[in-house]
Amino acid sequence: MARPAARREIVAYLQVSHQVSVSRACKATGIRKSVYYYRSRKDDSAVIDALSNLAELKPSRGFPYYFNRLRNDGHNWNHKCVKRVYNLMNLNLRRKRKRRD
C-alpha cells in the first residue's frame, strides 16, 4: 500500500501523461479527491529544534528521556508528536544486547 504522498504523485503523472481529470485519476489509483487536495498544516520546527538540542547534549539517551526533559522544560507537546519527529530525525537507537560468552 503506497502512502498518500506517493499516490498524489501517481495522480499527477496520470493527469499529465494521459490527460485525464483529477476525478478519474483518483478513481484509478484508489484514493479520494479530498486526500489528493489535502495539505498538512503541521509545523514541527520547534519540536525539531528542541530534540536536536537534546540529542547534541545527551546523544546516548533515548526517547523517554528526551520526552520527559521536554515536559520538564515546560513544552506541552504530547508523546505522539514528539515520537513522530524523533523517528523522522532517525534518532531511534539500536538496542545493544549483552554478549554471551
N, C-alpha and C positions, 0 to 999 in steps of 0.2 A: 504494500500500500504506500503510495507516494504521499509526501507531505503536501499541504495546500500550496506552499510556495512553488514547488516543482510542478504541480498541476496548473498553476497560473501561467507558468512559462509554456506549458504544452498548449494551453488555450490560446495564448498569444501567437504561438507558432502556427496553429491551425488557422487562425484569422488571417495571418499574413500569407501563408503558402497556399491555402485552399480557398481564400476569400469567402469564408463562412461567417455568419453572425456570431455574436457572443453567446446567444442562447443555444445555438446549435453546437458550438464548440464545447460549451459547458456540459451539454447533454451527452456529447460523445465521450468526454473524459470522466463523466460521472460526478461532477461537482455542481453545487447550486450557484446561481449567479451572485448571491449575496456573499459567498465565500470568495468568488473572483474579485468582487469590488471591495472587500473588507481590507482595511489598512489598520494596523495596530497603532495604539497611542501610548504604548509603554515607553517611559523614559527611565532607563536604568543607570544613567550616568552617575548618580550619587551613590548607588549601591556598588557600582564597579570601582569608583574611586575609593570607597571605604574598604572594600575587600582587598584591593591591590595594596593599600597601605598596610593592612594587617598581614597580608601574605609576605610583604617585604620584611616586616618586623619579626614575625614568627613563621618561617616557611615550613616547619615540620609539623605544625598543628593542623587539625582537620576542621571539618565543617562545624561540629558542635561548639568548639572553642571559639571560632570566628563569629558564629551566630550569637553566642552569649556575650561576647565582647561588644558586638554591635548593639545589643539590647541594653547592656550596662552603660554604654556611651549615650543612650537616650534616643537611638533611632527606633522608629516604630514599624519597621518592615517585618512582615510575617516570614515564617521559615520557608514557605513555598517560593516566594520571590527571591529570597537570598540563595536558596539551594539551586534554583534555575540559573541564576547568574554565576554562582560558584561552579556549576557544571559547564556553562558556556565558556568560562575562563580557563577551563581544564586544570582546575586546582585540586581535583579529587586525587588523592594519593593512592598509590598501590599499597595494599596491605602486605606487610612482610611477615612471613610465618617463621616460626622457630625451626631451626635445622635439627634434625635428629642424627645423633652420632651412631 
